[in-house]
Amino acid sequence: MADNRKDSVMADKRDYYEVLGVSKSATPDEIKKAYRQLAKKYHPDLNPDNKEAEAKFKEANEAYEILSDPEKKEKYDRFGFAGVDPSYGAGQGGGFGGFGGFGDGMEFDLGDIFGSFFGGGFGGGSRSNPNAPRKGSDIQTGVRLTFEEAAKGCKKTVEFQRIEACDECGGSGAAKGTHSQTCPDCNGRGQINVQQRTPFGTINTAKTCPRCNGKGTFNPTPCSRCKGAGRIRRTIKKGISIPAGIDDGQVFTVRGEGNSGVNGGPLGDLRVGVSIKAHEYFERDGYNVWYDMHISFVQAALGDKLRVPTLDGNVEYDLPAGTQPGQVFKLKNRGIQVLNSTRRGDQLVRIIVDVPKSLNTEQKDALLKFNQTMGNKPVQPEEKRGFFGGKKKK
């Protein structure tokens, strides 16, 4: 019952201009003057216990609230009560019936209808101002580094192309001595209305103006260099700082070196992809560095003072006697600097014991005597031994 009463009230609502007794072309002052006259006439203090006067007073207040607000007035002028009271359409038969119904020859703009409720164009999104400042887009380039350059950081010059404001016209797009003009097709709005007849009526949709590309202005005499675009593509050589610790395949950003912005917006960024050449000796493992140190059997057995190559040059290391093949020892803080930090990884040194491939008679005899002193069985290199250690028959 309550909903039915509400629908009845909605259906009986009078046009707000009719309520105030003014035309649609009335000025704000005329609307205000008409409201004051009605408010004074029907004010409850001057009409005690007069329900009819009270209703007219409320009706005048409602009409003035809408017509005195430029935004609400515009919506009311375009869509009637549906533009200022979302519940109105629901009380007029459901669906889109509140907007007058389909098929009755009416003309409406779907984008504006949704915009009036959701703050923007069709679908709820807001229309962007084509002349608002916009940040330039990002661009990419690459740089190839040596192992040491990536580990320690360095300065490099990179070459790339980016879009900048045309130096001939200063970014205006207009030839020297001329200036842009308001687009006659869209009257500076940047959008045009396109009508389409459908079985449901004539639908208006807003589209970007093709003449000015949504700017609202155009150049009758475009700049000869940029062809009116206001921007040109230019090859740039730029010195950049490579951060220490960068790894192969990583990308870092150089702020403010991308494409120029639009309408005074800031520049985009330059994104630099890194590739690193393989090193002859070193191998990267995170921020640690591996190095294979080749030593002789005698060095492994007796120990020695080694000179180990590192990223910082050779360093001395006391190799202990009895070092085993494959053993790993660590040089603290001799690795790669951690990205965006002062910490460093370690260098891991793996011992490779080189076994001689050919010996002379004197060297063989010396090894045989050493073998005997170790209590091992005699080695008989002259005779070929069988698979299970026995002498192989000739």
C-alpha distance (Angstrom), angle and dihedral (degrees) to the residues before:
residue distance angle dihedral
M1 . . .
A2 3.80 . .
D3 3.80 91.3 .
N4 3.81 91.1 49.1
R5 3.80 91.1 51.9
K6 3.79 89.9 49.3
D7 3.81 91.2 51.1
S8 3.80 89.8 50.4
V9 3.80 92.0 51.5
M10 3.82 91.0 48.8
A11 3.77 91.8 50.4
D12 3.83 90.9 51.1
K13 3.82 95.0 50.1
R14 3.79 112.4 125.0
D15 3.77 123.9 -135.2
Y16 3.80 109.1 -90.0
Y17 3.78 93.3 -129.3
E18 3.81 88.8 51.8
V19 3.81 90.0 50.1
L20 3.83 92.2 55.3
G21 3.77 93.5 36.6
V22 3.84 95.3 -124.4
S23 3.79 135.1 120.0
K24 3.83 126.4 -112.6
S25 3.78 89.1 -105.7
A26 3.81 92.6 57.1
T27 3.79 115.7 130.7
P28 3.83 122.3 -122.3
D29 3.80 89.7 -104.5
E30 3.81 91.9 52.2
I31 3.82 90.8 49.2
K32 3.80 90.9 49.2
K33 3.80 92.6 48.0
A34 3.83 92.5 49.8
Y35 3.79 91.5 49.5
R36 3.82 93.3 50.7
Q37 3.78 91.4 52.6
L38 3.82 92.0 51.5
A39 3.80 93.3 42.9
K40 3.79 90.8 53.0
K41 3.81 92.1 45.8
Y42 3.82 96.8 49.0
H43 3.79 102.2 29.1
P44 3.86 110.1 139.7
D45 3.81 91.6 -128.7
L46 3.80 89.4 61.2
N47 3.81 93.4 40.8
P48 3.81 107.8 41.8
D49 3.82 115.6 -171.6
N50 3.82 90.5 3.0
K51 3.82 105.6 132.9
E52 3.79 93.2 -177.5
A53 3.83 92.5 53.7
E54 3.81 90.1 46.1
A55 3.83 90.3 53.0
K56 3.82 92.0 49.1
F57 3.80 90.7 48.2
K58 3.81 90.7 53.7
E59 3.80 90.5 45.3
A60 3.82 91.2 52.9
N61 3.81 91.3 48.0
E62 3.80 91.5 52.0
A63 3.80 92.5 48.3
Y64 3.79 92.8 48.4
E65 3.80 92.6 47.6
I66 3.81 89.6 58.8
L67 3.81 101.3 37.3
S68 3.81 94.9 44.6
D69 3.82 91.3 57.2
P70 3.86 109.6 75.7
E71 3.81 93.7 -152.0
K72 3.80 95.0 47.2
K73 3.80 90.7 42.8
E74 3.81 91.0 54.3
K75 3.79 91.9 51.0
Y76 3.79 91.5 46.7
D77 3.80 91.2 49.5
R78 3.81 90.3 52.7
F79 3.80 103.2 38.0
G80 3.78 106.8 13.5
F81 3.81 117.2 -141.8
A82 3.83 90.8 -15.3
G83 3.79 89.7 66.0
V84 3.81 94.8 57.5
D85 3.81 103.2 27.0
P86 3.84 114.4 46.8
S87 3.81 91.1 -168.8
Y88 3.78 90.9 59.4
G89 3.81 94.8 78.1
A90 3.80 91.4 51.0
G91 3.79 89.6 57.6
Q92 3.78 94.9 52.1
G93 3.76 101.3 70.4
G94 3.83 101.6 -63.1
G95 3.77 132.6 -95.5
F96 3.80 114.1 45.5
G97 3.80 91.3 -27.2
G98 3.79 90.5 106.9
F99 3.79 88.6 68.1
G100 3.77 92.1 59.8
G101 3.80 99.5 -80.1
F102 3.78 130.3 -91.3
G103 3.76 121.1 -79.7
D104 3.80 98.4 29.1
G105 3.79 94.6 108.5
M106 3.79 93.9 -104.7
E107 3.82 122.2 145.9
F108 3.79 122.2 -135.8
D109 3.79 142.2 159.5
L110 3.81 114.5 -125.6
G111 3.79 91.8 -163.3
D112 3.80 92.2 54.1
I113 3.80 93.2 44.9
F114 3.79 92.4 55.8
G115 3.78 90.4 38.8
S116 3.79 91.1 57.7
F117 3.80 90.7 59.2
F118 3.80 103.6 30.6
G119 3.80 102.2 32.2
G120 3.78 100.8 -110.2
G121 3.75 150.4 33.8
F122 3.78 128.4 -36.6
G123 3.78 111.4 -44.6
G124 3.81 95.8 28.5
G125 3.81 99.6 -78.3
S126 3.77 119.7 129.5
R127 3.77 121.6 -118.3
S128 3.76 111.4 -112.1
N129 3.75 121.1 -133.6
P130 3.82 106.3 -112.4
N131 3.80 90.1 -151.4
A132 3.81 96.0 50.7
P133 3.83 117.2 112.8
R134 3.79 112.2 -93.5
K135 3.80 129.5 -170.2
G136 3.79 116.4 -113.3
S137 3.79 119.3 -109.0
D138 3.81 123.1 -98.2
I139 3.80 121.3 -106.1
Q140 3.81 133.0 -157.4
T141 3.78 136.6 -136.8
G142 3.82 136.3 160.1
V143 3.80 138.0 -129.6
R144 3.82 130.9 -163.2
L145 3.80 117.8 -144.7
T146 3.76 138.8 -174.1
F147 3.79 118.9 -118.1
E148 3.80 91.2 -104.1
E149 3.83 94.5 47.0
A150 3.79 91.2 54.2
A151 3.80 92.5 45.6
K152 3.80 97.2 48.7
G153 3.80 103.0 25.0
C154 3.78 124.8 -119.9
K155 3.79 146.6 -174.2
K156 3.79 118.2 -90.2
T157 3.80 135.7 177.6
V158 3.80 113.5 -133.8
E159 3.78 128.8 -171.6
F160 3.80 123.5 -144.4
Q161 3.78 142.7 145.7
R162 3.78 123.8 -112.0
I163 3.80 138.8 169.6
E164 3.79 116.3 -108.2
A165 3.79 136.9 174.2
C166 3.79 111.2 -80.4
D167 3.80 108.4 -101.1
E168 3.80 90.5 -153.7
C169 3.81 96.4 62.7
G170 3.81 99.8 16.5
G171 3.78 90.7 -116.4
S172 3.81 96.1 -59.3
G173 3.80 94.7 110.1
A174 3.80 90.6 -137.5
A175 3.79 124.4 115.9
K176 3.80 116.9 -108.1
G177 3.80 111.7 -78.3
T178 3.82 92.7 23.4
H179 3.78 134.7 84.9
S180 3.77 139.3 -158.7
Q181 3.81 121.5 -86.7
T182 3.76 135.1 -152.2
C183 3.78 109.7 -86.7
P184 3.82 108.6 -107.3
D185 3.80 93.1 -154.6
C186 3.81 97.0 60.3
N187 3.83 99.4 17.2
G188 3.78 90.4 -124.8
R189 3.81 95.9 -53.4
G190 3.80 94.6 110.9
Q191 3.80 90.1 -135.2
I192 3.78 136.0 76.6
N193 3.79 129.9 -155.3
V194 3.77 116.6 -119.3
Q195 3.79 119.2 -163.0
Q196 3.77 121.5 -147.1
R197 3.76 124.7 -176.9
T198 3.80 114.6 -139.3
P199 3.82 134.4 169.3
F200 3.80 85.6 -97.2
G201 3.76 96.4 54.6
T202 3.79 138.0 -84.7
I203 3.80 112.9 -37.7
N204 3.78 124.3 -159.6
T205 3.79 118.5 -152.3
A206 3.80 127.2 -177.5
K207 3.81 117.1 -128.9
T208 3.77 134.0 179.2
C209 3.76 110.3 -89.3
P210 3.84 106.9 -106.9
R211 3.80 93.6 -153.1
C212 3.81 98.1 57.9
N213 3.84 98.2 19.2
G214 3.78 90.5 -124.5
K215 3.82 97.0 -53.2
G216 3.77 95.9 109.8
T217 3.81 90.0 -133.9
F218 3.80 134.5 70.9
N219 3.78 137.8 -170.0
P220 3.81 113.6 -118.2
T221 3.83 88.3 -168.1
P222 3.81 106.9 35.1
C223 3.79 124.0 -157.1
S224 3.81 110.6 -90.6
R225 3.81 93.9 -138.8
C226 3.81 101.7 48.9
K227 3.84 95.8 24.3
G228 3.78 90.2 -125.7
A229 3.80 95.7 -54.3
G230 3.80 92.9 111.0
R231 3.81 90.5 -140.6
I232 3.81 135.7 77.9
R233 3.80 136.0 -168.0
R234 3.78 115.1 -113.6
T235 3.83 135.5 -178.3
I236 3.81 111.5 -121.7
K237 3.79 131.4 -164.8
K238 3.77 110.3 -160.1
G239 3.79 134.0 178.4
I240 3.80 110.1 -135.0
S241 3.79 135.4 179.7
I242 3.80 116.5 -117.7
P243 3.82 110.2 -147.7
A244 3.80 116.0 -124.1
G245 3.79 113.5 -106.7
I246 3.82 97.1 29.7
D247 3.81 111.3 154.0
D248 3.78 134.4 -145.2
G249 3.82 112.3 -79.1
Q250 3.80 95.0 16.4
V251 3.82 122.9 128.2
F252 3.80 126.1 -146.8
T253 3.80 129.8 -172.0
V254 3.79 130.2 -123.8
R255 3.80 106.1 -159.9
G256 3.80 121.2 -131.1
E257 3.81 97.9 9.2
G258 3.81 98.2 103.3
N259 3.79 131.4 91.9
S260 3.79 117.9 -40.3
G261 3.77 118.5 -97.3
V262 3.79 126.7 -109.8
N263 3.80 123.6 -111.5
G264 3.78 91.9 3.9
G265 3.80 95.6 -45.1
P266 3.84 120.9 149.0
L267 3.79 124.3 -89.3
G268 3.77 121.1 -94.0
D269 3.80 123.4 -120.4
L270 3.80 134.8 -93.8
R271 3.80 114.8 -125.8
V272 3.81 114.5 -157.8
G273 3.81 121.4 -159.4
V274 3.82 116.4 -153.6
S275 3.80 130.4 -142.7
I276 3.82 121.1 -180.0
K277 3.80 128.3 -153.8
A278 3.79 116.1 -124.9
H279 3.83 114.2 -105.6
E280 3.78 122.9 -124.6
Y281 3.82 93.9 -130.6
F282 3.80 111.0 5.9
E283 3.80 127.4 75.4
R284 3.78 122.8 -165.7
D285 3.81 122.1 -131.0
G286 3.80 107.7 176.7
Y287 3.80 102.2 -62.1
N288 3.81 93.3 -23.9
V289 3.80 124.6 92.2
W290 3.80 125.0 -142.9
Y291 3.80 121.9 -149.7
D292 3.82 127.5 179.2
M293 3.81 110.4 -140.3
H294 3.82 114.1 -158.6
I295 3.80 115.7 -151.2
S296 3.79 136.2 166.0
F297 3.80 127.3 -106.5
V298 3.80 89.4 -108.5
Q299 3.83 92.1 53.0
A300 3.80 90.3 49.4
A301 3.80 92.0 48.9
L302 3.79 100.0 41.0
G303 3.81 101.3 27.3
D304 3.78 125.2 -126.4
K305 3.77 145.7 -158.5
L306 3.82 105.1 -98.0
R307 3.80 130.8 -160.6
V308 3.80 104.5 -143.3
P309 3.84 121.3 -165.3
T310 3.84 114.4 -128.1
L311 3.80 136.7 167.3
D312 3.80 86.6 -92.5
G313 3.82 96.0 49.4
N314 3.80 130.8 -92.1
V315 3.80 118.9 -24.7
E316 3.82 129.0 -172.4
Y317 3.79 121.7 -114.6
D318 3.80 127.8 -177.8
L319 3.79 105.9 -132.7
P320 3.82 109.1 -151.8
A321 3.80 120.4 -128.7
G322 3.77 114.4 -99.0
T323 3.81 95.7 32.5
Q324 3.80 109.4 169.5
P325 3.82 127.0 -135.2
G326 3.82 111.0 -93.3
Q327 3.79 93.1 20.8
V328 3.83 113.6 144.7
F329 3.77 127.1 -147.0
K330 3.80 127.4 -174.7
L331 3.79 132.5 -128.1
K332 3.81 104.6 -159.3
N333 3.82 118.8 -131.2
R334 3.81 93.0 -0.5
G335 3.79 94.1 113.5
I336 3.82 133.2 83.2
Q337 3.79 123.5 -47.3
V338 3.79 112.6 -106.9
L339 3.81 110.7 -110.6
N340 3.81 111.8 -95.5
S341 3.80 91.1 0.5
T342 3.82 140.7 87.3
R343 3.81 93.0 -129.2
R344 3.80 121.0 104.7
G345 3.75 136.1 -155.8
D346 3.81 124.7 -125.7
Q347 3.78 134.9 -101.1
L348 3.79 113.5 -120.3
V349 3.80 114.3 -155.1
R350 3.79 116.9 -158.3
I351 3.83 116.1 -160.1
I352 3.78 117.0 -130.4
V353 3.82 113.8 -172.1
D354 3.79 110.0 -151.4
V355 3.80 114.3 -142.1
P356 3.83 113.7 -154.1
K357 3.80 113.1 -116.4
S358 3.83 97.3 -154.6
L359 3.82 131.2 29.7
N360 3.81 132.3 -176.2
T361 3.80 122.8 -129.1
E362 3.79 94.6 -94.4
Q363 3.81 92.0 51.6
K364 3.80 91.8 48.1
D365 3.81 92.2 50.6
A366 3.78 90.6 49.4
L367 3.80 91.0 52.4
L368 3.79 92.0 47.5
K369 3.80 91.2 52.9
F370 3.81 90.1 47.5
N371 3.79 89.1 50.2
Q372 3.78 90.9 53.5
T373 3.78 92.2 50.7
M374 3.81 88.0 55.0
G375 3.83 89.1 58.3
N376 3.77 94.4 -113.7
K377 3.80 124.7 141.4
P378 3.77 115.6 -90.1
V379 3.74 116.0 -90.2
Q380 3.81 115.3 -131.3
P381 3.80 104.6 -162.7
E382 3.81 92.3 170.3
E383 3.75 93.9 66.4
K384 3.75 126.0 60.8
R385 3.75 111.0 -127.6
G386 3.79 125.7 -145.7
F387 3.77 127.5 -112.2
F388 3.81 93.0 -89.8
G389 3.80 96.3 41.5
G390 3.82 99.7 -91.0
K391 3.76 123.6 122.3
K392 3.74 113.0 -83.4
K393 3.81 111.8 -123.2
K394 3.76 117.0 -122.1
